[in-house]
Amino acid sequence: MKDLPNCPPPPRPHPPCWEKDFPTLKLKHLTRYHSGKFAVGIDPDGDIDWETTDAVDTSEMEHLLASVEHYELKVESWWDADVQFKAKRMICAALACALSGDADMADKVFGEARQHIELAALDQNRLCEIDALERKITWLWVWLVAAFAVIGAGMYWFGKIVERMQ
């Protein structure tokens, strides 16, 4: 391919909107950002991450922050990526509501997140059980085919022996 001499270099991507207020916060997915107060999102490792300024009083939110960490740990790494992402986004949304001062909405969203995580756990466990059952059925078929092959071969050779004896 020929070089085009008069092409401008590609544009540089703009830094994320929260980088000015929170330069150490590295997020893959931003859930909520309030300029000068807080940013909440999911980092590149898939963990919930947030940062606040002194303008946000988190002293009365210790119970919620502990619940956020507790329920984040309930989201298992072996779940489907979409299920993990949705559960963590819901937790982030509840945390963002709390950090913005809307405790009632934070409780409501966190309750929905908790319910979603519990249902997702049941669903993901059910999928694992189905997968294990499928493997057992497959092995059962393998054993049955092998058993019929052995029985068939035995009957064939038994027939040959009987023919020779006559």
PyMOL commands that set and color helices and strands:
alter all, ss='L'
color gray80, all
select helices_A, chain A and resi 59-74+81-99+103-165
alter helices_A, ss='H'
color red, helices_A
select strands_A, chain A and resi 29-34+38-42+48-52
alter strands_A, ss='S'
color yellow, strands_A
deselect
rebuild
show_as cartoon
